């Protein structure tokens, strides 16, 4: 899914801290609410089904090794979430071992990190053995794994692997007549192939999954031909039900003319009313024919909020710090709620959220480039936690203040990060901008190749910079914009830290 909806800061940095302070008056905070025992004593009983909260991770465009996927699972579990949606199938890559596609661990290269690399595509993938490790870990944390095999669109790598394995004629036979990137959803041979691939994945995930996502985004259709997609989705849903799985689908192909023919057991992950298209006329037309989230709920469908404005993050390889995701975290706390489904539009927010199943953060990978998967995990941990906690609070009025307090006081939300492989020379950080308490350094091994970097960190007494023991305090001092800095050096690189900011050293 090529959703280029990375969120740029929408307010000036100077407003960020004010928003955090304003949260005390806008999301139900008060001095009296800081006593957990009193909150619990005064809380109302649970009034609706527990909300589902989780993460969608794009492993197709940016690969994540087992260890980092486990770290994401830890954050989901710690925050009270319950699912990890793995988007491993897209144009750029199919990031899972497959006998059907002849992508086998036995035939692959393996890099220094133990990642399997397909010699045909030169792309990484998880082996079935590695998947077993993830399954066991997710099960131990009570996290449901939701695999996604995306179709009818986003099929490029699947076709590439198939052509090498079964020949060009077979691929041409199952391709759409209208697009080389789509499968022919009316061809019985195409449908049989998709069932075989989906079946292989469902069997590999086994009892670690209770849901299966079949994609259904960003494909070509008209109002007159949409019934073909509905029939296709219904057939796959019936196939998956026989395997004990509930189908999930993106909302793109659900339109007013055919919605009543869609199997109502299919759950909808709703990301955008108009697909975030820039052309206003196209956006208006899509909104005219498509079904909104409130309309889906009124028609009896179960929906999850994947709002592409608030709940999408698209990391970029020039993100030298976690500032963007830190800002997004505060945006979630101050401006988003489960009923906000249509971009940043608050006017059509759903007031009764009892019919919304839950929400997820979606981390896309098309712009991440060489960015470390561990850096992405660290950068987004606070954002993920805040989304899950706010989602859960919707279903438990007694827990609401506790959850919101935890959002602002949780350790992961007080931490910001610098990635030394990405940060630019001369970059300046102000730890007061986003309510950060501590700054941590990532990818320090990159400094063995990068030389003469100067990075400036400004803050106050209530901040902290955590340094590895190999950073050496020097006698060098500097004054910049009225702030006095002291220098710490490592491998000819200098970290200039505001003299007011305490330093915490650790061995490592």
KEBA-343919 format. One record per residue (C-alpha): x, y, z. Coordinates in nm, 3 decimals. Layout:
REM KEBA-343919
(zake (X,Y,Z)),
...
This chain:
REM KEBA-343919
(zake (0.000,0.000,0.000)),
(zake (0.176,0.315,-0.116)),
(zake (0.024,0.558,0.126)),
(zake (0.262,0.853,0.121)),
(zake (0.093,1.020,0.414)),
(zake (0.388,1.088,0.641)),
(zake (0.283,1.354,0.887)),
(zake (0.479,1.677,0.905)),
(zake (0.448,1.888,1.219)),
(zake (0.131,2.090,1.182)),
(zake (0.208,2.350,1.445)),
(zake (0.515,2.549,1.522)),
(zake (0.753,2.391,1.766)),
(zake (0.688,2.673,2.009)),
(zake (0.330,2.551,2.049)),
(zake (0.422,2.193,2.131)),
(zake (0.486,2.247,2.501)),
(zake (0.175,2.465,2.530)),
(zake (-0.033,2.180,2.391)),
(zake (0.094,1.947,2.658)),
(zake (0.000,2.196,2.927)),
(zake (-0.336,2.247,2.758)),
(zake (-0.399,1.873,2.779)),
(zake (-0.474,1.921,3.146)),
(zake (-0.787,2.106,3.048)),
(zake (-0.882,1.926,2.728)),
(zake (-0.855,1.554,2.797)),
(zake (-0.989,1.532,3.147)),
(zake (-0.686,1.598,3.365)),
(zake (-0.704,1.767,3.704)),
(zake (-0.498,1.780,4.016)),
(zake (-0.753,1.560,4.189)),
(zake (-0.719,1.296,3.918)),
(zake (-0.357,1.219,4.000)),
(zake (-0.452,0.992,4.290)),
(zake (-0.495,0.644,4.130)),
(zake (-0.687,0.505,4.429)),
(zake (-0.942,0.787,4.421)),
(zake (-0.981,0.751,4.046)),
(zake (-1.058,0.382,4.080)),
(zake (-1.300,0.440,4.369)),
(zake (-1.494,0.699,4.171)),
(zake (-1.489,0.515,3.840)),
(zake (-1.795,0.381,3.668)),
(zake (-1.829,0.019,3.569)),
(zake (-1.719,-0.097,3.227)),
(zake (-1.992,-0.013,2.978)),
(zake (-1.885,-0.162,2.647)),
(zake (-1.675,-0.440,2.499)),
(zake (-1.298,-0.392,2.541)),
(zake (-1.141,-0.211,2.249)),
(zake (-0.879,-0.369,2.027)),
(zake (-0.555,-0.178,1.999)),
(zake (-0.251,-0.268,1.797)),
(zake (0.005,-0.205,1.530)),
(zake (0.022,-0.251,1.154)),
(zake (0.384,-0.303,1.053)),
(zake (0.491,-0.275,0.688)),
(zake (0.758,-0.544,0.666)),
(zake (0.737,-0.554,0.286)),
(zake (0.890,-0.210,0.220)),
(zake (1.110,-0.201,0.530)),
(zake (1.216,-0.531,0.679)),
(zake (1.219,-0.594,1.055)),
(zake (1.416,-0.885,1.204)),
(zake (1.272,-1.114,1.469)),
(zake (1.431,-0.927,1.759)),
(zake (1.275,-0.594,1.662)),
(zake (0.933,-0.750,1.597)),
(zake (0.954,-0.887,1.951)),
(zake (1.028,-0.535,2.077)),
(zake (0.714,-0.409,1.903)),
(zake (0.516,-0.694,2.061)),
(zake (0.649,-0.589,2.402)),
(zake (0.524,-0.233,2.350)),
(zake (0.183,-0.355,2.233)),
(zake (0.149,-0.583,2.535)),
(zake (0.277,-0.325,2.784)),
(zake (0.025,-0.073,2.654)),
(zake (-0.267,-0.313,2.683)),
(zake (-0.296,-0.382,2.310)),
(zake (-0.382,-0.715,2.157)),
(zake (-0.280,-0.744,1.790)),
(zake (0.007,-0.709,1.543)),
(zake (-0.098,-0.673,1.180)),
(zake (0.191,-0.778,0.951)),
(zake (0.181,-0.623,0.604)),
(zake (0.448,-0.840,0.438)),
(zake (0.308,-0.846,0.084)),
(zake (0.344,-0.547,-0.151)),
(zake (0.492,-0.430,-0.482)),
(zake (0.844,-0.408,-0.342)),
(zake (0.870,-0.737,-0.157)),
(zake (0.704,-1.052,-0.028)),
(zake (0.867,-1.076,0.314)),
(zake (0.777,-1.432,0.414)),
(zake (0.905,-1.772,0.309)),
(zake (0.677,-1.944,0.057)),
(zake (0.679,-2.282,-0.111)),
(zake (0.413,-2.164,-0.355)),
(zake (0.632,-1.873,-0.467)),
(zake (0.950,-2.082,-0.440)),
(zake (1.100,-1.841,-0.189)),
(zake (1.273,-2.087,0.042)),
(zake (1.513,-2.039,0.329)),
(zake (1.718,-2.333,0.202)),
(zake (1.791,-2.147,-0.123)),
(zake (1.851,-1.804,0.031)),
(zake (2.162,-1.618,0.132)),
(zake (2.192,-1.515,0.494)),
(zake (2.349,-1.189,0.601)),
(zake (2.555,-1.113,0.911)),
(zake (2.239,-1.041,1.109)),
(zake (2.087,-1.379,1.025)),
(zake (1.834,-1.233,0.780)),
(zake (1.741,-1.448,0.479)),
(zake (1.791,-1.277,0.141)),
(zake (1.626,-1.406,-0.176)),
(zake (1.903,-1.421,-0.444)),
(zake (1.646,-1.351,-0.718)),
(zake (1.498,-1.031,-0.574)),
(zake (1.782,-0.948,-0.333)),
(zake (1.511,-0.875,-0.076)),
(zake (1.484,-1.002,0.284)),
(zake (1.217,-1.233,0.419)),
(zake (1.120,-1.419,0.735)),
(zake (1.169,-1.794,0.726)),
(zake (0.897,-2.027,0.854)),
(zake (1.132,-2.115,1.140)),
(zake (1.168,-1.748,1.235)),
(zake (0.791,-1.710,1.214)),
(zake (0.756,-1.991,1.468)),
(zake (0.972,-1.790,1.708)),
(zake (0.754,-1.482,1.658)),
(zake (0.437,-1.688,1.703)),
(zake (0.558,-1.835,2.031)),
(zake (0.658,-1.494,2.162)),
(zake (0.330,-1.331,2.059)),
(zake (0.136,-1.613,2.223)),
(zake (0.329,-1.565,2.547)),
(zake (0.220,-1.199,2.545)),
(zake (-0.141,-1.272,2.438)),
(zake (-0.095,-1.084,2.112)),
(zake (-0.292,-1.193,1.804)),
(zake (-0.091,-1.198,1.480)),
(zake (-0.282,-1.079,1.172)),
(zake (-0.112,-1.162,0.841)),
(zake (-0.194,-0.962,0.529)),
(zake (-0.165,-1.086,0.172)),
(zake (-0.261,-0.779,-0.028)),
(zake (-0.466,-0.807,-0.348)),
(zake (-0.600,-0.733,-0.609)),
(zake (-0.329,-0.463,-0.631)),
(zake (0.025,-0.457,-0.487)),
(zake (0.112,-0.786,-0.657)),
(zake (0.437,-0.694,-0.836)),
(zake (0.681,-0.905,-0.634)),
(zake (0.441,-1.197,-0.621)),
(zake (0.427,-1.190,-1.001)),
(zake (0.808,-1.165,-1.020)),
(zake (0.854,-1.471,-0.800)),
(zake (0.581,-1.661,-0.984)),
(zake (0.728,-1.587,-1.325)),
(zake (1.064,-1.729,-1.217)),
(zake (0.894,-2.034,-1.069)),
(zake (0.603,-2.113,-1.302)),
(zake (0.673,-1.911,-1.615)),
(zake (0.550,-1.596,-1.781)),
(zake (0.246,-1.761,-1.940)),
(zake (0.104,-1.855,-1.601)),
(zake (0.153,-1.503,-1.468)),
(zake (-0.008,-1.347,-1.775)),
(zake (-0.302,-1.584,-1.736)),
(zake (-0.381,-1.467,-1.382)),
(zake (-0.299,-1.098,-1.426)),
(zake (-0.563,-0.833,-1.474)),
(zake (-0.630,-0.727,-1.832)),
(zake (-0.614,-0.365,-1.722)),
(zake (-0.309,-0.348,-1.495)),
(zake (0.018,-0.540,-1.469)),
(zake (0.013,-0.478,-1.094)),
(zake (-0.323,-0.643,-1.028)),
(zake (-0.463,-0.993,-1.036)),
(zake (-0.771,-1.080,-1.241)),
(zake (-1.040,-1.112,-0.975)),
(zake (-1.293,-1.263,-1.215)),
(zake (-1.068,-1.546,-1.339)),
(zake (-1.124,-1.877,-1.154)),
(zake (-0.755,-1.966,-1.203)),
(zake (-0.651,-1.637,-1.041)),
(zake (-0.885,-1.691,-0.748)),
(zake (-0.761,-2.047,-0.703)),
(zake (-0.403,-1.919,-0.691)),
(zake (-0.488,-1.653,-0.431)),
(zake (-0.662,-1.914,-0.218)),
(zake (-0.354,-2.135,-0.233)),
(zake (-0.124,-1.850,-0.127)),
(zake (-0.357,-1.726,0.145)),
(zake (-0.402,-2.083,0.263)),
(zake (-0.027,-2.134,0.288)),
(zake (0.007,-1.821,0.501)),
(zake (-0.294,-1.905,0.719)),
(zake (-0.153,-2.252,0.785)),
(zake (0.191,-2.107,0.865)),
(zake (0.044,-1.866,1.121)),
(zake (-0.179,-2.139,1.263)),
(zake (-0.348,-2.076,1.596)),
(zake (-0.147,-1.758,1.653)),
(zake (-0.406,-1.582,1.436)),
(zake (-0.780,-1.535,1.458)),
(zake (-0.797,-1.278,1.175)),
(zake (-0.658,-1.253,0.823)),
(zake (-0.628,-0.933,0.617)),
(zake (-0.684,-0.967,0.241)),
(zake (-0.588,-0.611,0.140)),
(zake (-0.831,-0.453,-0.102)),
(zake (-0.676,-0.109,-0.130)),
(zake (-0.577,0.121,-0.415)),
(zake (-0.703,-0.094,-0.702)),
(zake (-0.888,0.012,-1.014)),
(zake (-1.264,-0.021,-1.036)),
(zake (-1.574,0.162,-1.151)),
(zake (-1.917,0.176,-0.994)),
(zake (-2.037,-0.063,-1.263)),
(zake (-1.756,-0.317,-1.208)),
(zake (-1.730,-0.298,-0.830)),
(zake (-1.962,-0.596,-0.786)),
(zake (-1.673,-0.809,-0.915)),
(zake (-1.456,-0.704,-0.622)),
(zake (-1.737,-0.767,-0.375)),
(zake (-1.778,-1.121,-0.510)),
(zake (-1.401,-1.173,-0.489)),
(zake (-1.380,-1.049,-0.129)),
(zake (-1.678,-1.260,-0.027)),
(zake (-1.525,-1.573,-0.179)),
(zake (-1.196,-1.522,0.004)),
(zake (-1.384,-1.452,0.328)),
(zake (-1.577,-1.777,0.292)),
(zake (-1.250,-1.963,0.229)),
(zake (-1.091,-1.808,0.540)),
(zake (-1.396,-1.879,0.755)),
(zake (-1.350,-2.248,0.676)),
(zake (-1.006,-2.212,0.834)),
(zake (-1.154,-2.049,1.143)),
(zake (-1.039,-1.698,1.051)),
(zake (-1.225,-1.367,1.036)),
(zake (-1.147,-1.155,0.730)),
(zake (-1.034,-0.795,0.745)),
(zake (-1.014,-0.557,0.450)),
(zake (-0.923,-0.197,0.366)),
(zake (-1.218,0.034,0.298)),
(zake (-1.119,0.152,-0.054)),
(zake (-1.344,-0.080,-0.251)),
(zake (-1.656,-0.048,-0.037)),
(zake (-1.904,0.176,-0.217)),
(zake (-2.268,0.271,-0.166)),
(zake (-2.390,0.085,-0.474)),
(zake (-2.270,-0.258,-0.359)),
(zake (-2.204,-0.239,0.015)),
(zake (-2.511,-0.441,0.108)),
(zake (-2.376,-0.734,-0.095)),
(zake (-2.050,-0.745,0.103)),
(zake (-2.032,-1.023,0.361)),
(zake (-2.114,-0.850,0.690)),
(zake (-1.874,-1.074,0.879)),
(zake (-1.584,-0.896,0.705)),
(zake (-1.424,-0.638,0.934)),
(zake (-1.315,-0.307,0.780)),
(zake (-0.987,-0.130,0.859)),
(zake (-1.083,0.226,0.767)),
(zake (-0.787,0.442,0.665)),
(zake (-0.924,0.715,0.436)),
(zake (-1.256,0.829,0.291)),
(zake (-1.095,0.948,-0.035)),
(zake (-0.759,0.769,-0.041)),
(zake (-0.576,1.093,0.044)),
(zake (-0.568,1.182,-0.324)),
(zake (-0.443,1.535,-0.396)),
(zake (-0.681,1.609,-0.685)),
(zake (-0.986,1.774,-0.528)),
(zake (-1.225,1.661,-0.799)),
(zake (-1.116,1.299,-0.761)),
(zake (-1.144,1.326,-0.384)),
(zake (-1.498,1.463,-0.410)),
(zake (-1.601,1.185,-0.648)),
(zake (-1.463,0.918,-0.419)),
(zake (-1.649,1.065,-0.125)),
(zake (-1.965,1.065,-0.332)),
(zake (-1.950,0.694,-0.415)),
(zake (-1.768,0.546,-0.117)),
(zake (-1.915,0.446,0.217)),
(zake (-1.811,0.650,0.519)),
(zake (-1.720,0.492,0.850)),
(zake (-2.047,0.605,1.016)),
(zake (-2.244,0.456,0.727)),
(zake (-2.059,0.125,0.761)),
(zake (-2.143,0.115,1.130)),
(zake (-2.508,0.196,1.059)),
(zake (-2.516,-0.096,0.814)),
(zake (-2.391,-0.335,1.080)),
(zake (-2.023,-0.370,0.988)),
(zake (-1.745,-0.398,1.242)),
(zake (-1.481,-0.132,1.180)),
(zake (-1.137,-0.038,1.311)),
(zake (-0.993,0.311,1.294)),
(zake (-0.670,0.334,1.089)),
(zake (-0.704,0.711,1.024)),
(zake (-0.418,0.800,0.788)),
(zake (-0.378,1.151,0.930)),
(zake (-0.332,1.067,1.296)),
(zake (-0.257,0.695,1.298)),
(zake (-0.008,0.665,1.011)),
(zake (0.364,0.725,1.039)),
(zake (0.598,0.703,0.743)),
(zake (0.956,0.725,0.875)),
(zake (1.209,0.895,0.651)),
(zake (1.576,0.818,0.638)),
(zake (1.665,1.181,0.707)),
(zake (1.497,1.169,1.049)),
(zake (1.806,1.214,1.263)),
(zake (1.591,1.249,1.574)),
(zake (1.256,1.123,1.698)),
(zake (1.109,1.475,1.688)),
(zake (0.837,1.398,1.429)),
(zake (0.703,1.093,1.609)),
(zake (0.736,1.270,1.946)),
(zake (0.523,1.554,1.810)),
(zake (0.272,1.305,1.667)),
(zake (0.244,1.146,2.011)),
(zake (0.141,1.475,2.165)),
(zake (-0.100,1.529,1.877)),
(zake (-0.267,1.198,1.962)),
(zake (-0.297,1.299,2.327)),
(zake (-0.441,1.642,2.253)),
(zake (-0.643,1.612,1.933)),
(zake (-0.730,1.254,1.841)),
(zake (-0.997,1.028,1.982)),
(zake (-1.136,0.696,1.861)),
(zake (-1.430,0.866,1.689)),
(zake (-1.207,1.085,1.470)),
(zake (-1.195,0.883,1.148)),
(zake (-1.185,1.129,0.854)),
(zake (-0.837,1.279,0.853)),
(zake (-0.810,1.572,1.093)),
(zake (-1.180,1.652,1.056)),
(zake (-1.330,1.679,1.404)),
(zake (-1.675,1.794,1.287)),
(zake (-1.790,1.452,1.163)),
(zake (-1.633,1.256,1.449)),
(zake (-1.838,0.962,1.574)),
(zake (-1.974,1.046,1.919)),
(zake (-2.089,0.696,2.013)),
(zake (-1.773,0.488,1.974)),
(zake (-1.926,0.171,2.115)),
(zake (-1.953,0.028,1.762)),
(zake (-1.589,0.097,1.670)),
(zake (-1.387,-0.216,1.745)),
(zake (-1.059,-0.037,1.803)),
(zake (-0.765,0.131,1.632)),
(zake (-0.409,0.076,1.520)),
(zake (-0.093,0.267,1.447)),
(zake (0.032,0.191,1.094)),
(zake (0.407,0.219,1.035)),
(zake (0.476,0.232,0.660)),
(zake (0.818,0.173,0.508)),
(zake (0.846,0.320,0.159)),
(zake (1.053,0.620,0.271)),
(zake (1.259,0.457,0.545)),
(zake (1.552,0.370,0.318)),
(zake (1.856,0.265,0.519)),
(zake (1.704,0.371,0.849)),
(zake (1.766,0.114,1.122)),
(zake (1.463,-0.097,1.211)),
(zake (1.560,-0.060,1.576)),
(zake (1.563,0.318,1.540)),
(zake (1.211,0.310,1.395)),
(zake (1.096,0.093,1.685)),
(zake (1.248,0.331,1.940)),
(zake (1.119,0.642,1.764)),
(zake (0.760,0.515,1.752)),
(zake (0.723,0.335,2.086)),
(zake (0.565,0.633,2.262)),
(zake (0.329,0.699,1.971)),
(zake (0.216,0.336,1.967)),
(zake (0.162,0.336,2.341)),
(zake (-0.044,0.656,2.336)),
(zake (-0.273,0.528,2.059)),
(zake (-0.338,0.197,2.230)),
(zake (-0.399,0.355,2.569)),
(zake (-0.639,0.617,2.435)),
(zake (-0.821,0.348,2.236)),
(zake (-0.858,0.124,2.540)),
(zake (-0.983,0.410,2.753)),
(zake (-1.288,0.446,2.525)),
(zake (-1.432,0.117,2.650)),
(zake (-1.373,0.168,3.020)),
(zake (-1.491,0.491,3.176)),
(zake (-1.331,0.393,3.503)),
(zake (-0.995,0.344,3.338)),
(zake (-1.008,0.655,3.124)),
(zake (-0.824,0.896,3.350)),
(zake (-0.577,0.627,3.449)),
(zake (-0.499,0.557,3.086)),
(zake (-0.461,0.923,2.999)),
(zake (-0.238,0.982,3.297)),
(zake (-0.027,0.689,3.189)),
(zake (0.004,0.839,2.842)),
(zake (0.167,1.150,2.978)),
(zake (0.366,0.982,3.255)),
(zake (0.474,0.658,3.089)),
(zake (0.848,0.621,3.057)),
(zake (0.842,0.560,2.682)),
(zake (0.665,0.892,2.627)),
(zake (0.929,1.089,2.812)),
(zake (1.213,0.966,2.594)),
(zake (1.351,1.110,2.271)),
(zake (1.621,0.971,2.047)),
(zake (1.909,1.073,1.821)),
(zake (2.028,0.835,1.549)),
(zake (2.395,0.904,1.474)),
(zake (2.373,0.738,1.134)),
(zake (2.110,0.992,1.023)),
(zake (2.162,1.317,1.211)),
(zake (2.314,1.608,1.022)),
(zake (2.614,1.816,1.124)),
(zake (2.512,2.126,1.314)),
(zake (2.164,1.999,1.404)),
(zake (2.018,2.149,1.722)),
(zake (1.766,1.989,1.956)),
(zake (1.559,2.152,2.227)),
(zake (1.442,1.895,2.480)),
(zake (1.175,2.137,2.602)),
(zake (0.993,2.138,2.268)),
(zake (0.807,1.811,2.310)),
(zake (0.802,1.764,2.685)),
(zake (1.098,1.527,2.665)),
(zake (1.268,1.427,2.988)),
(zake (1.558,1.216,2.861)),
(zake (1.756,1.192,2.537)),
(zake (1.908,0.861,2.425)),
(zake (2.167,0.796,2.153)),
(zake (2.123,0.528,1.884)),
(zake (2.350,0.378,1.617)),
(zake (2.669,0.510,1.776)),
(zake (2.873,0.261,1.574)),
(zake (2.805,0.486,1.274)),
(zake (3.046,0.739,1.426)),
(zake (3.334,0.513,1.329)),
(zake (3.274,0.630,0.971)),
(zake (3.124,0.974,1.029)),
(zake (3.369,1.241,1.141)),
(zake (3.361,1.595,1.278)),
(zake (2.991,1.606,1.356)),
(zake (2.870,1.876,1.592)),
(zake (2.525,1.831,1.749)),
(zake (2.373,2.077,1.996)),
(zake (2.133,1.978,2.277)),
(zake (1.946,2.244,2.469)),
(zake (1.730,2.180,2.775)),
(zake (1.672,2.243,3.143)),
(zake (1.734,2.092,3.486)),
(zake (1.439,1.855,3.449)),
(zake (1.589,1.703,3.133)),
(zake (1.860,1.439,3.103)),
(zake (2.103,1.312,2.841)),
(zake (2.198,0.945,2.871)),
(zake (2.554,0.880,2.752)),
(zake (2.753,0.566,2.698)),
(zake (3.079,0.561,2.891)),
(zake (3.290,0.612,2.579)),
(zake (3.176,0.975,2.552)),
(zake (3.443,1.186,2.717)),
(zake (3.375,1.518,2.886)),
(zake (3.618,1.786,2.767)),
(zake (3.714,2.132,2.884)),
(zake (3.563,2.285,2.569)),
(zake (3.275,2.524,2.621)),
(zake (3.070,2.737,2.384)),
(zake (2.797,2.997,2.395)),
(zake (2.522,2.990,2.133)),
(zake (2.208,3.205,2.127)),
(zake (2.253,3.288,2.494)),
(zake (2.295,2.925,2.605)),
(zake (2.617,2.788,2.754)),
(zake (2.725,2.442,2.633)),
(zake (2.990,2.193,2.739)),
(zake (3.145,1.945,2.495)),
(zake (3.149,1.564,2.503)),
(zake (3.359,1.390,2.240)),
(zake (3.370,1.047,2.081)),
(zake (3.574,0.954,1.771)),
(zake (3.627,1.315,1.662)),
(zake (3.256,1.395,1.698)),
(zake (3.121,1.646,1.947)),
(zake (2.797,1.653,2.140)),
(zake (2.740,2.002,2.281)),
(zake (2.509,1.980,2.583)),
(zake (2.343,2.268,2.764)),
(zake (2.521,2.310,3.098)),
(zake (2.185,2.307,3.276)),
(zake (2.106,1.952,3.155)),
(zake (2.216,1.665,3.383)),
(zake (2.417,1.376,3.235)),
(zake (2.356,1.010,3.313)),
(zake (2.642,0.774,3.228)),
(zake (2.608,0.402,3.176)),
(zake (2.862,0.136,3.083)),
(zake (2.815,-0.027,2.747)),
